[in-house]
Amino acid sequence: MTKTTNVHKLWIILFTIILCFACKEKGTINSYYLAIDEQNEKFALFEIKHSNDTISGSIFWINNKDTSQLKGYLKDSIITFHSFKSGLDEDFEFTGILRRNKIFLTRRDIDAEIDFKDKFELNPISNEKYQLLIKQTLSTPVLVNFKKDTIIDNYLFELNVKNWNPETLYGNSSIVIKEKESKKIIQVMTSESFNFNPNLSFEYKDVNFDNINDLIFYTGNNGSYMSPSFDYYIFNPTQNKFIFNKQLTDIGLGMGIEIDTKNKRILSFEKSGCCWHQQEGYIYKEDSLILVKRMIVDEMEVVTIEKKINGKWHKTQKKVSDFKYKEESDIWEIF
């Protein structure tokens, strides 16, 4: 009898432990959460209200300082909701699981051309921390000044950035170029368009195939689909200065350019949506970029190839089905 009673007690204890563990695994919904992305960066702040199986609340996006609303369901630790703004659906679908008071979410853009998903983790925080983080995000950033000297070849580059905004990465930039040994000033460049991180890095390489290095400064993600953009300064031996090249800068404002040193040409890329691509090929002639080749791939219809021969354009077209390639990069092998 005693042995049976002990067995029953053991089963009760074991059942209680399992139940507690299950409850612990399932977790309970909190009111305030800090979202962390896969790079461990602060992503957003969530305020969630829970009633029966439904949830509602708001999302404060930290990067763009914007707010959306959310509405959905929480059932058996599975959470599903959509975000919307001013009554309009943002076409974002969120699904996840509540475990140990954390929420592990996947966000999917319903209308995206490509099935893109990103994942992030929601960690419970107090109301006080939630309000503090919003206040800190909305506060005016403190502008700072910094500088860096860089020696490359026979040049000393003295970079100074005043009123640098740590959020936008822009400031009032000046680059004083001096001879390395004599410290004689060769040129002073100023811009508010250069996008610098505290490393104050820039590129120094030949982009016009004259065997003399030029300067390339990053200006942000101002190209198509937020592609990186750059300002190009070509060295002019006659003036002994780096001269801003608007033509090359503008050509690079699509999906970017490739500097083909082997064939001495500039290739530019552009696209629209999933299925329209364009590449253009340029060569330098008397310090100007001349368009000599173009290929347009409309994956719904045809591939158009245009080539300039003896000053005249010649165009050929092929059906997409007749133009086979294994990888997207292969469509440009014709150049």
C-alpha positions in Angstrom: 0.0 0.0 0.0 2.8 2.3 0.9 4.7 1.4 -2.3 1.6 2.2 -4.4 1.1 5.5 -2.6 4.7 6.5 -3.2 4.3 5.6 -6.9 1.2 7.8 -7.1 3.0 10.7 -5.4 5.9 10.3 -7.8 3.6 10.4 -10.8 1.9 13.5 -9.4 5.2 15.3 -8.9 6.4 14.3 -12.4 3.1 15.5 -14.0 3.4 18.8 -12.1 7.0 19.3 -13.3 5.9 18.5 -16.9 3.0 20.9 -16.6 5.1 23.6 -15.2 7.7 23.1 -17.9 5.0 23.2 -20.6 3.6 26.4 -19.1 7.1 27.9 -19.0 7.7 26.9 -22.6 4.4 28.3 -23.7 5.0 31.6 -22.0 2.7 34.5 -21.5 2.1 37.6 -23.6 3.8 40.8 -22.3 2.7 44.4 -23.0 6.0 45.8 -24.3 8.7 44.3 -26.5 12.0 45.3 -28.1 12.6 43.7 -31.5 16.2 42.5 -32.3 17.1 41.6 -35.9 19.4 38.8 -37.0 22.4 41.2 -36.8 21.5 41.9 -33.1 20.4 45.4 -33.9 17.4 47.2 -32.4 14.7 46.9 -35.0 11.4 48.1 -33.6 9.3 48.5 -30.4 6.1 46.6 -30.0 3.1 47.4 -27.7 0.8 44.4 -27.7 -2.7 44.2 -26.1 -4.1 40.7 -25.6 -7.8 39.7 -25.1 -8.9 36.1 -25.4 -7.4 34.9 -28.7 -7.0 38.4 -30.3 -4.1 40.8 -30.1 -3.8 44.4 -31.2 -1.4 47.2 -30.6 1.3 49.3 -32.3 4.8 48.9 -33.9 7.3 51.8 -33.6 9.9 51.3 -36.3 13.2 52.6 -34.9 15.1 53.1 -38.2 12.5 55.4 -39.9 10.9 56.6 -36.7 7.4 55.6 -37.9 4.5 53.9 -36.3 2.2 51.2 -37.6 -0.8 49.4 -36.0 -1.1 45.6 -35.6 -4.1 43.3 -35.3 -4.2 39.5 -35.3 -4.5 36.3 -33.2 -2.6 34.4 -30.5 -3.6 30.8 -30.0 -1.7 27.9 -28.5 1.5 30.0 -28.5 1.2 30.7 -32.2 1.0 34.4 -33.1 -0.2 35.8 -36.4 -1.0 39.4 -37.3 -0.8 42.1 -40.0 0.4 45.6 -39.8 -1.5 48.6 -41.2 -1.3 52.4 -41.2 -4.2 54.9 -41.3 -6.5 51.9 -41.9 -4.5 50.7 -44.9 -2.9 47.3 -44.9 0.9 47.5 -45.3 1.0 44.1 -46.9 3.2 42.7 -44.2 2.3 39.4 -42.6 3.9 38.3 -39.3 3.9 34.8 -38.0 5.7 33.5 -34.9 5.7 31.6 -31.7 5.6 32.7 -28.1 8.1 30.9 -26.0 9.3 31.7 -22.5 7.8 35.2 -22.8 9.8 35.9 -26.0 8.3 36.1 -29.4 10.2 34.7 -32.4 8.7 36.4 -35.6 9.0 36.1 -39.3 7.9 39.0 -41.5 6.9 38.4 -45.1 6.0 41.0 -47.7 2.8 39.6 -49.3 3.1 41.7 -52.5 6.8 41.4 -53.0 8.0 40.1 -56.3 10.5 37.8 -54.6 9.4 35.8 -51.5 11.6 37.8 -49.1 11.4 37.1 -45.4 13.2 38.5 -42.4 13.3 37.3 -38.9 13.6 39.0 -35.6 13.2 38.3 -31.9 10.9 40.2 -29.5 12.2 40.6 -26.0 9.9 41.7 -23.2 10.8 45.1 -21.6 9.2 47.4 -19.1 6.9 50.3 -19.9 9.6 52.6 -18.6 12.2 51.3 -20.9 9.7 51.2 -23.8 9.0 54.9 -23.3 12.7 55.8 -22.8 13.7 54.1 -26.1 11.1 55.9 -28.0 12.2 59.2 -26.5 15.8 58.5 -27.3 15.0 57.6 -30.9 12.9 60.7 -31.4 15.5 63.0 -29.8 17.6 65.3 -32.0 21.0 63.5 -32.7 24.1 65.2 -31.3 26.2 66.5 -34.2 29.9 65.8 -34.0 33.2 66.8 -35.7 36.0 64.5 -36.5 39.0 64.2 -38.8 41.5 61.8 -40.2 44.8 62.0 -42.1 45.4 59.4 -44.8 48.7 59.0 -46.8 48.4 57.3 -50.2 51.3 57.4 -52.7 52.7 60.9 -52.7 49.5 62.5 -51.3 48.4 63.5 -47.8 44.6 63.6 -47.6 43.4 65.6 -44.6 39.7 64.8 -44.1 37.5 66.9 -41.9 33.8 66.4 -41.2 31.9 69.1 -39.3 28.4 68.7 -37.9 28.3 65.0 -38.8 24.9 63.4 -38.2 25.3 59.9 -36.7 21.9 58.9 -38.1 22.3 60.2 -41.7 26.1 59.9 -41.8 26.2 63.2 -43.7 28.1 66.4 -42.6 30.1 69.3 -44.0 33.1 67.5 -45.5 36.4 69.0 -46.6 39.3 67.2 -48.1 42.6 69.0 -48.2 45.0 67.3 -50.6 48.7 68.0 -50.0 52.1 66.8 -51.2 53.2 64.2 -48.8 56.7 65.5 -48.2 56.5 69.3 -48.7 52.9 69.5 -47.3 52.1 72.0 -50.1 48.4 72.2 -50.7 47.4 70.9 -54.1 43.6 71.1 -53.8 40.8 71.6 -51.4 37.5 69.7 -52.0 34.3 70.4 -50.1 30.9 68.6 -50.1 27.8 67.9 -48.1 27.0 64.8 -50.2 29.7 62.5 -48.9 28.4 59.8 -46.7 31.1 59.0 -44.1 31.3 56.6 -41.3 33.8 57.4 -38.5 36.5 55.5 -40.5 36.4 58.3 -43.1 37.2 55.8 -45.9 37.3 56.5 -49.6 38.5 54.7 -52.8 41.6 55.6 -54.7 41.9 53.8 -58.0 42.0 54.3 -61.8 38.5 54.6 -63.3 39.3 56.1 -66.7 42.1 53.7 -67.7 44.9 56.3 -68.0 47.0 54.5 -65.3 46.5 57.4 -62.9 44.4 56.8 -59.8 41.2 58.8 -59.2 39.0 59.4 -56.2 35.6 57.8 -55.4 33.5 58.9 -52.5 30.4 57.1 -51.2 27.3 59.2 -51.2 24.7 56.8 -49.7 22.2 54.5 -51.3 20.7 56.9 -53.9 20.7 54.5 -56.8 17.8 52.4 -58.1 16.3 50.2 -55.4 18.6 51.9 -52.9 21.7 50.8 -54.7 25.0 52.4 -53.5 25.9 55.7 -55.1 29.2 57.5 -55.5 30.8 60.7 -56.6 33.7 60.3 -59.0 36.7 62.7 -59.3 39.0 62.1 -62.2 42.6 63.2 -61.9 43.6 65.8 -64.6 47.4 65.8 -65.1 47.3 69.2 -66.8 45.6 70.9 -63.9 47.2 68.6 -61.3 43.7 68.3 -59.7 40.9 65.8 -59.2 38.0 67.0 -61.2 34.4 66.0 -60.5 33.0 63.8 -63.3 29.2 64.3 -63.5 28.8 61.9 -66.4 30.3 58.9 -64.6 28.5 59.8 -61.4 25.1 60.0 -63.2 25.8 56.7 -65.1 26.3 55.0 -61.8 22.9 56.1 -60.4 21.1 53.0 -61.7 22.0 49.7 -60.2 25.6 50.6 -60.2 28.6 50.3 -62.6 31.4 47.9 -63.3 34.8 49.2 -64.2 36.2 46.7 -66.7 39.9 47.4 -66.6 40.7 44.4 -68.9 38.6 45.7 -71.8 38.8 49.4 -70.8 35.1 50.0 -70.6 32.4 51.0 -68.1 29.3 48.8 -67.8 26.2 50.2 -66.2 23.3 48.3 -64.9 19.6 49.1 -64.5 16.4 47.2 -63.8 12.7 47.6 -63.3 10.8 45.1 -61.4 11.6 41.4 -61.6 11.8 41.0 -65.3 13.3 44.0 -67.1 17.1 44.5 -67.1 19.4 46.8 -69.0 23.1 46.9 -69.4 25.0 49.7 -71.2 28.6 49.6 -72.3 30.7 52.8 -72.5 34.2 53.6 -73.6 36.3 56.7 -73.1 37.0 58.9 -76.1 38.7 62.3 -75.6 37.9 62.2 -71.8 34.2 61.6 -72.5 32.2 58.4 -72.0 30.6 57.3 -75.3 27.8 54.7 -75.3 28.6 51.9 -77.7 26.5 48.9 -76.6 23.2 48.3 -75.0 21.3 45.1 -74.1 17.7 45.1 -72.8 16.3 41.9 -71.4 12.5 41.8 -71.1 12.0 38.3 -69.7 8.4 38.4 -70.8 9.2 39.0 -74.4 12.5 39.6 -76.1 16.2 40.3 -75.7 17.2 43.5 -77.6 20.9 44.0 -78.4 22.1 47.4 -79.8 25.6 48.0 -81.0 27.3 51.1 -82.4 29.4 50.3 -85.4 31.1 53.1 -87.4 28.9 55.7 -85.8 25.7 53.9 -86.6 23.4 51.8 -84.3 22.6 48.2 -85.3 19.8 46.4 -83.5 19.0 42.7 -83.2 16.4 40.9 -81.2 15.9 37.4 -79.9 13.1 35.6 -78.2 13.8 35.1 -74.5 13.3 31.3 -75.1 16.2 31.4 -77.6 18.5 33.2 -75.2 19.5 30.8 -72.5 21.5 31.5 -69.5 22.2 29.7 -66.2 22.6 32.6 -63.9 21.4 36.2 -64.0 25.0 37.4 -64.4 25.3 35.2 -67.6 22.9 37.4 -69.5 25.7 40.0 -69.8 28.3 37.6 -71.3 27.5 39.0 -74.8 29.4 42.1 -73.8 
